[in-house]
Amino acid sequence: MTGAIDPVTLEVIRNALTATAEEMSLVVMRSARSPLLREAGDLSSALTDGDGHLIAQGRDIPMHMGVMSFTVREFLKRVPKERLAPGDVWFLNLPEVGGNHLPDVKAIRPVFFLGAIRAFAVSLAHWADIGGAVPGSYVANATDAWQEGLRIPPIRLFSAKGPDRDNLNLVLANVRGADEREGDILAQMAATRLAEERLAHIFAEHGVATTTDTIAAIHDRAEAQMRTALSAIPDGTYDGEDWLDDDAAGGPPMAVRVRIVIEGDRAHFDFSATEDAARGPVNTTPFVAAASVFYVVKTLFGPDIQPSGGCYRPIEVVTRPGSLLDPGPERPVVGGNHETSQRVADAVFRAFEPVVPNLLSAGGATTSGLILFGGRRADGVWTTLYETHGGGEGARADRDGAPVIRVHMSNVMNTPAEVIEAEYPIRIETQRLRRGSGGNGRHRGGEGLHREYRVLCDDMSVTSMFERRVVPPYGLQGGASGAPFKVTVIDAEGHRSDLPGKANIRLDAGSVVVVESCGGGGYGTPDTDK
């Protein structure tokens, strides 16, 4: 198939598809209501072929992208193509439908051209609230999936006639900040409409047959590139593990374990030895586990490979039902989405240490570092600040780690202090580097962040959901660990206390939340001659 398409046509169409996915993300950021989307960019965009296989993605969040390679295929198992019509936009958030956690809501538009479905456009956006027991929908003591918020099976919110107000009102009645949520929904819809327009132009300009054959060639070429990359890894069995701080319910650290078997141009990742499902919300889905694996493999061995369904063909990922990575649909998963996913990535990275130590970074701030504030402004409007915190990058064989960045599966930006103070009843008292937090080594780990939030309203809900508080970022090749994540609460009377990594509390005006994100691990035995 690849030989039937000349390389110039393939590159023109491939780049046009990627540019379309990139533009989708820009549409959401420019038109969304919530700062979480328009400032932090907690969103991702993707295109699939007519059968739901990924063909292009934006430069967004790796974990989102890996998950969305499954979303449309799982969606079509529940909503067959015969039910779809031009102008439809369906929304869903069920983790078991090619998903991750409830706040990440996907909008899916079938793209018709000359009477047939040729592709799908998918816009994923993290909603600042999806209902549930606490503002922001992160319930630290959740023990089942229904406590975490509104569960949305595939539901059509838009058709060629416009919004379906009955379905839309049902969703908005079950989330906080309905006006803001509706604005974000409209932004996702607009992004998929933009994709429909761009794809129609591509099909019209190049013809249906050529475009369809090119998409097939993209899959085939990506598969061949991935097989070449895997063939460069010595055949063998490689074991890795990493640890969650706890089960979010008072238990001890929990292990994520992987056994990797490389045979020629294929790779098998078996997570069966990972611990049983957690009591609290740090479980995750097999789709997230697979997304983490694809991220690591592409990062280490095939960074230039076009993300597509084809590059996943030589890779097999196995999870054990009933485990932390395959808990079933009734278990809570909100924190596992961005915490356990990164434990999976670190376990796989560490498994490959004997093969490619010079390509690896030491452990970094592989946690969202989430602190979530929910309260009312002076005008009575409900607000939810969902803020993630970068930390120190792990050092590498050839350099120190960078300070205060995102590493691994997260790629969101911080919300500027000026925006926080304009939008929320919060004042940023201090923002600086956390000096001395990077681990020692021949190369030092990067430094973490020190940021202080002063609460300006009464009865502010505060939620934490972060890792690397108990198990710090690890050093590599003899380097020292970085400083662990730490959050301190100073109440209005001046009393200080440590905030657990998974907690829901309420604070009054005048209280201060001090975030000290973790430093990166060091690399190599310290050079005493320096």
ZILINNOR-V554548 format. One record per backbone hydrogen bond with DSSP energy under -1.0 kcal/mol. NH is the residue of the N-H (numbers start at 1). CO is the residue of the C=O. E is the energy in kcal/mol with one decimal. If there is no record, write none. Layout:
nh:NH co:CO e:E
nh:NH co:CO e:E
This chain:
nh:4 co:1 e:-1.2
nh:5 co:2 e:-1.4
nh:10 co:6 e:-2.1
nh:11 co:7 e:-2.2
nh:12 co:8 e:-2.5
nh:13 co:9 e:-2.5
nh:14 co:10 e:-2.8
nh:15 co:11 e:-2.4
nh:16 co:12 e:-1.7
nh:17 co:13 e:-2.4
nh:18 co:14 e:-2.2
nh:19 co:15 e:-2.5
nh:20 co:16 e:-1.7
nh:21 co:17 e:-2.0
nh:22 co:18 e:-2.3
nh:23 co:19 e:-2.4
nh:24 co:20 e:-2.0
nh:25 co:21 e:-1.5
nh:26 co:22 e:-1.6
nh:27 co:23 e:-2.2
nh:28 co:24 e:-1.9
nh:29 co:25 e:-2.3
nh:30 co:26 e:-2.1
nh:31 co:27 e:-1.2
nh:32 co:28 e:-2.2
nh:37 co:34 e:-1.2
nh:38 co:34 e:-2.4
nh:39 co:35 e:-2.3
nh:40 co:35 e:-1.9
nh:42 co:36 e:-1.9
nh:43 co:41 e:-2.2
nh:44 co:124 e:-2.3
nh:46 co:122 e:-2.3
nh:47 co:56 e:-2.5
nh:48 co:120 e:-2.3
nh:49 co:53 e:-2.7
nh:52 co:49 e:-2.0
nh:55 co:47 e:-2.9
nh:56 co:47 e:-1.6
nh:58 co:45 e:-2.0
nh:60 co:58 e:-1.8
nh:63 co:409 e:-1.2
nh:65 co:61 e:-2.2
nh:66 co:62 e:-2.5
nh:67 co:63 e:-1.9
nh:68 co:64 e:-2.6
nh:70 co:67 e:-2.3
nh:74 co:70 e:-2.2
nh:75 co:71 e:-2.6
nh:76 co:72 e:-2.6
nh:78 co:75 e:-1.4
nh:79 co:75 e:-2.6
nh:83 co:80 e:-2.0
nh:84 co:81 e:-1.6
nh:88 co:85 e:-2.0
nh:89 co:158 e:-2.1
nh:90 co:108 e:-2.8
nh:91 co:155 e:-2.9
nh:92 co:106 e:-1.7
nh:93 co:152 e:-2.4
nh:94 co:152 e:-1.1
nh:97 co:94 e:-1.7
nh:99 co:95 e:-2.0
nh:104 co:101 e:-1.3
nh:105 co:103 e:-1.1
nh:105 co:125 e:-2.4
nh:106 co:92 e:-2.8
nh:107 co:123 e:-2.7
nh:108 co:90 e:-3.4
nh:109 co:121 e:-2.5
nh:111 co:119 e:-3.1
nh:113 co:116 e:-2.4
nh:116 co:113 e:-1.1
nh:118 co:111 e:-2.9
nh:119 co:111 e:-1.3
nh:120 co:48 e:-1.7
nh:121 co:109 e:-2.4
nh:122 co:46 e:-2.7
nh:123 co:107 e:-2.4
nh:124 co:44 e:-2.7
nh:125 co:105 e:-2.2
nh:126 co:42 e:-2.2
nh:127 co:103 e:-2.9
nh:133 co:147 e:-1.4
nh:137 co:134 e:-2.3
nh:142 co:139 e:-1.8
nh:145 co:330 e:-2.1
nh:148 co:145 e:-1.2
nh:150 co:130 e:-3.5
nh:155 co:91 e:-2.1
nh:157 co:89 e:-2.0
nh:158 co:89 e:-1.4
nh:159 co:162 e:-2.2
nh:162 co:159 e:-1.7
nh:164 co:157 e:-2.9
nh:165 co:163 e:-1.1
nh:168 co:164 e:-2.7
nh:169 co:165 e:-2.8
nh:170 co:166 e:-1.6
nh:171 co:167 e:-1.8
nh:172 co:168 e:-2.6
nh:173 co:169 e:-2.0
nh:174 co:171 e:-1.6
nh:175 co:172 e:-1.0
nh:181 co:177 e:-2.5
nh:182 co:178 e:-2.7
nh:183 co:179 e:-1.9
nh:184 co:180 e:-2.0
nh:185 co:181 e:-2.5
nh:186 co:182 e:-2.4
nh:187 co:183 e:-1.7
nh:188 co:184 e:-2.2
nh:189 co:185 e:-2.4
nh:190 co:186 e:-2.5
nh:191 co:187 e:-2.0
nh:192 co:188 e:-1.9
nh:193 co:189 e:-1.9
nh:194 co:190 e:-2.4
nh:195 co:191 e:-1.9
nh:196 co:192 e:-2.0
nh:197 co:193 e:-2.1
nh:198 co:194 e:-2.4
nh:199 co:195 e:-2.9
nh:200 co:196 e:-2.2
nh:201 co:197 e:-1.7
nh:202 co:198 e:-2.0
nh:203 co:199 e:-2.7
nh:204 co:200 e:-2.3
nh:205 co:201 e:-2.6
nh:206 co:202 e:-2.3
nh:207 co:203 e:-1.8
nh:211 co:207 e:-2.3
nh:212 co:208 e:-2.8
nh:213 co:209 e:-2.6
nh:214 co:210 e:-2.3
nh:215 co:211 e:-2.2
nh:216 co:212 e:-2.0
nh:217 co:213 e:-2.2
nh:218 co:214 e:-2.4
nh:219 co:215 e:-2.0
nh:220 co:216 e:-2.3
nh:221 co:217 e:-3.0
nh:222 co:218 e:-2.3
nh:223 co:219 e:-2.3
nh:224 co:220 e:-2.3
nh:225 co:221 e:-2.6
nh:226 co:222 e:-2.5
nh:227 co:223 e:-2.5
nh:228 co:224 e:-2.1
nh:229 co:225 e:-2.2
nh:230 co:226 e:-2.6
nh:231 co:227 e:-2.0
nh:233 co:230 e:-1.6
nh:236 co:262 e:-1.6
nh:238 co:260 e:-2.8
nh:240 co:258 e:-2.2
nh:242 co:256 e:-1.9
nh:244 co:254 e:-3.1
nh:254 co:244 e:-1.1
nh:256 co:242 e:-3.0
nh:258 co:240 e:-2.7
nh:259 co:270 e:-2.1
nh:260 co:238 e:-3.5
nh:261 co:268 e:-2.5
nh:262 co:236 e:-2.7
nh:263 co:266 e:-2.0
nh:266 co:263 e:-1.4
nh:267 co:314 e:-2.2
nh:268 co:261 e:-2.2
nh:269 co:316 e:-3.1
nh:270 co:259 e:-2.6
nh:271 co:318 e:-2.8
nh:274 co:271 e:-2.0
nh:275 co:255 e:-1.9
nh:277 co:322 e:-2.4
nh:280 co:247 e:-1.5
nh:282 co:280 e:-1.4
nh:284 co:324 e:-2.2
nh:289 co:285 e:-2.0
nh:290 co:286 e:-2.4
nh:291 co:287 e:-2.2
nh:292 co:288 e:-2.3
nh:293 co:289 e:-1.9
nh:294 co:290 e:-2.7
nh:295 co:291 e:-2.1
nh:296 co:292 e:-2.0
nh:297 co:293 e:-2.6
nh:298 co:294 e:-2.5
nh:299 co:295 e:-2.4
nh:300 co:296 e:-2.7
nh:301 co:297 e:-2.7
nh:302 co:298 e:-1.1
nh:305 co:302 e:-1.8
nh:309 co:54 e:-2.5
nh:313 co:310 e:-1.3
nh:315 co:312 e:-1.6
nh:316 co:267 e:-2.4
nh:318 co:269 e:-3.1
nh:322 co:326 e:-3.0
nh:323 co:320 e:-2.0
nh:324 co:275 e:-2.7
nh:326 co:323 e:-1.4
nh:331 co:328 e:-1.2
nh:335 co:281 e:-2.1
nh:336 co:281 e:-1.1
nh:337 co:333 e:-1.3
nh:339 co:335 e:-1.9
nh:341 co:336 e:-1.6
nh:343 co:339 e:-1.2
nh:344 co:340 e:-2.2
nh:345 co:341 e:-1.9
nh:346 co:342 e:-2.3
nh:347 co:343 e:-2.4
nh:348 co:344 e:-2.1
nh:349 co:345 e:-2.8
nh:350 co:346 e:-2.6
nh:351 co:347 e:-1.6
nh:352 co:348 e:-1.4
nh:353 co:350 e:-1.1
nh:355 co:352 e:-1.2
nh:356 co:352 e:-2.5
nh:359 co:356 e:-1.8
nh:362 co:395 e:-2.7
nh:363 co:474 e:-2.4
nh:365 co:392 e:-1.1
nh:366 co:364 e:-2.5
nh:367 co:365 e:-2.2
nh:370 co:465 e:-1.3
nh:371 co:387 e:-2.4
nh:372 co:463 e:-2.8
nh:373 co:385 e:-2.6
nh:374 co:461 e:-2.6
nh:375 co:383 e:-2.0
nh:377 co:381 e:-2.4
nh:380 co:377 e:-2.0
nh:383 co:375 e:-2.8
nh:385 co:373 e:-2.8
nh:387 co:371 e:-1.8
nh:389 co:368 e:-2.0
nh:391 co:405 e:-1.9
nh:392 co:518 e:-2.6
nh:393 co:402 e:-3.0
nh:395 co:521 e:-2.7
nh:396 co:399 e:-2.5
nh:401 co:444 e:-2.8
nh:404 co:447 e:-2.3
nh:405 co:391 e:-2.9
nh:413 co:40 e:-2.9
nh:420 co:416 e:-2.3
nh:421 co:417 e:-2.5
nh:422 co:418 e:-1.4
nh:423 co:419 e:-2.3
nh:424 co:420 e:-2.4
nh:426 co:424 e:-2.2
nh:427 co:454 e:-2.3
nh:429 co:452 e:-1.9
nh:432 co:450 e:-2.6
nh:434 co:448 e:-2.8
nh:435 co:433 e:-1.2
nh:437 co:434 e:-1.4
nh:439 co:520 e:-3.6
nh:442 co:524 e:-1.2
nh:443 co:523 e:-2.0
nh:445 co:439 e:-2.4
nh:446 co:393 e:-3.1
nh:450 co:432 e:-3.2
nh:451 co:515 e:-2.4
nh:452 co:430 e:-2.2
nh:453 co:513 e:-2.6
nh:454 co:427 e:-3.2
nh:455 co:511 e:-2.9
nh:456 co:425 e:-2.7
nh:460 co:507 e:-3.3
nh:461 co:374 e:-3.1
nh:462 co:505 e:-2.9
nh:463 co:372 e:-2.5
nh:464 co:503 e:-2.4
nh:465 co:370 e:-2.1
nh:466 co:501 e:-2.2
nh:476 co:522 e:-2.1
nh:479 co:476 e:-1.7
nh:480 co:440 e:-3.2
nh:482 co:473 e:-2.1
nh:483 co:437 e:-3.1
nh:485 co:468 e:-3.1
nh:486 co:516 e:-2.5
nh:488 co:514 e:-2.5
nh:489 co:497 e:-3.3
nh:490 co:512 e:-3.1
nh:491 co:495 e:-2.3
nh:494 co:491 e:-2.4
nh:497 co:489 e:-1.7
nh:499 co:487 e:-3.0
nh:503 co:464 e:-1.3
nh:505 co:462 e:-2.9
nh:507 co:460 e:-2.7
nh:510 co:455 e:-3.1
nh:511 co:508 e:-1.8
nh:512 co:490 e:-2.8
nh:513 co:453 e:-2.7
nh:514 co:488 e:-3.4
nh:515 co:451 e:-3.3
nh:516 co:486 e:-3.0
nh:517 co:449 e:-2.1
nh:519 co:483 e:-1.5
nh:520 co:446 e:-2.7
nh:521 co:363 e:-3.5
nh:522 co:480 e:-3.3
nh:523 co:443 e:-2.6
nh:524 co:476 e:-2.8
nh:530 co:527 e:-1.6
